[in-house]
Amino acid sequence: RDRKFASEGAIRFGLAIAYLRARNWTAAERELLAARQMKFSSAMLERQLAEVKLIKGEADVGLALYREALLRYPLNMALLYGYGQALIAARRFPEALKFAEAQVQTYAQDVRLHKMRAESFAGLGKRAQQHLALSEVFVLQGRTQDAIEQLNIAQKAGDADFYTQSVIDSRQRELKRRLFDEQKERRN
């Protein structure tokens, strides 16, 4: 009330976060929009606003806000993760897969993006590709045996085309060699 602050936009953003914690979505949205009008700009603000819209059942608006924010903050990982998860939650699996695939090209070592791929494949009913993607998650986590088990499941899924089956078989041979080397190294 006394207006004793360096940035009213920052204060409103902080208030919005407090409302979010209290699950007061309407008040949080009001404060986020007010902060935006004051030219307070941050990837976190944009993500929170998109999430509020999603929580309120406005999936199209929330996804649009994520897309706009990604144009301004293309390297912000919280936005990348949030947008991908929002697509999955909205059951937009083809879009989620396309998005995750594009991000994996840039961030090949990112476990969360590989999990996003697996969830997208699961939503599309592509079990072999789902388990192939999960195997990559385990490889990145250093869990070679678990990765091989996922490839075994992928082989038995029965929905892989010739190309995908070849990738599964090749990756399985590679990981079995790696596991053998890891076990050999542990013994020495």
TACORBEL-V495956 format. One record per residue. N is the residue number from 1. PSI is psi in whole degrees, -180 to 180 (999 if undefined). Layout:
N_PSI / N_PSI
This chain:
1_-37 / 2_-10 / 3_40 / 4_82 / 5_156 / 6_-35 / 7_111 / 8_-35 / 9_-42 / 10_-39 / 11_-43 / 12_-38 / 13_-45 / 14_-41 / 15_-40 / 16_-41 / 17_-40 / 18_-43 / 19_-38 / 20_-44 / 21_-31 / 22_1 / 23_31 / 24_84 / 25_-40 / 26_-47 / 27_-39 / 28_-45 / 29_-44 / 30_-46 / 31_-37 / 32_-43 / 33_-37 / 34_-43 / 35_-40 / 36_-43 / 37_-26 / 38_14 / 39_22 / 40_120 / 41_126 / 42_152 / 43_-36 / 44_-41 / 45_-47 / 46_-41 / 47_-44 / 48_-40 / 49_-43 / 50_-43 / 51_-39 / 52_-44 / 53_-41 / 54_-44 / 55_-37 / 56_3 / 57_13 / 58_67 / 59_-45 / 60_-42 / 61_-45 / 62_-44 / 63_-39 / 64_-41 / 65_-41 / 66_-46 / 67_-44 / 68_-43 / 69_-38 / 70_-27 / 71_-38 / 72_-32 / 73_66 / 74_-18 / 75_6 / 76_114 / 77_-34 / 78_-38 / 79_-42 / 80_-48 / 81_-45 / 82_-44 / 83_-46 / 84_-45 / 85_-35 / 86_-39 / 87_-42 / 88_-46 / 89_-32 / 90_3 / 91_32 / 92_66 / 93_-41 / 94_-42 / 95_-42 / 96_-43 / 97_-46 / 98_-44 / 99_-49 / 100_-42 / 101_-44 / 102_-41 / 103_-36 / 104_-28 / 105_-35 / 106_-41 / 107_69 / 108_-23 / 109_10 / 110_111 / 111_-43 / 112_-35 / 113_-36 / 114_-38 / 115_-38 / 116_-41 / 117_-46 / 118_-43 / 119_-37 / 120_-45 / 121_-41 / 122_-44 / 123_-30 / 124_-5 / 125_20 / 126_84 / 127_-42 / 128_-45 / 129_-32 / 130_-49 / 131_-28 / 132_-44 / 133_-40 / 134_-34 / 135_-37 / 136_-34 / 137_-48 / 138_-36 / 139_-45 / 140_-27 / 141_-1 / 142_22 / 143_72 / 144_-44 / 145_-44 / 146_-36 / 147_-42 / 148_-41 / 149_-40 / 150_-37 / 151_-35 / 152_-44 / 153_-42 / 154_-40 / 155_-37 / 156_-6 / 157_-35 / 158_6 / 159_15 / 160_140 / 161_177 / 162_-45 / 163_-49 / 164_-41 / 165_-39 / 166_-41 / 167_-44 / 168_-49 / 169_-44 / 170_-45 / 171_-36 / 172_-43 / 173_-43 / 174_-45 / 175_-31 / 176_-39 / 177_-43 / 178_-44 / 179_-42 / 180_-45 / 181_-40 / 182_-43 / 183_-38 / 184_-42 / 185_-38 / 186_-36 / 187_-27 / 188_999
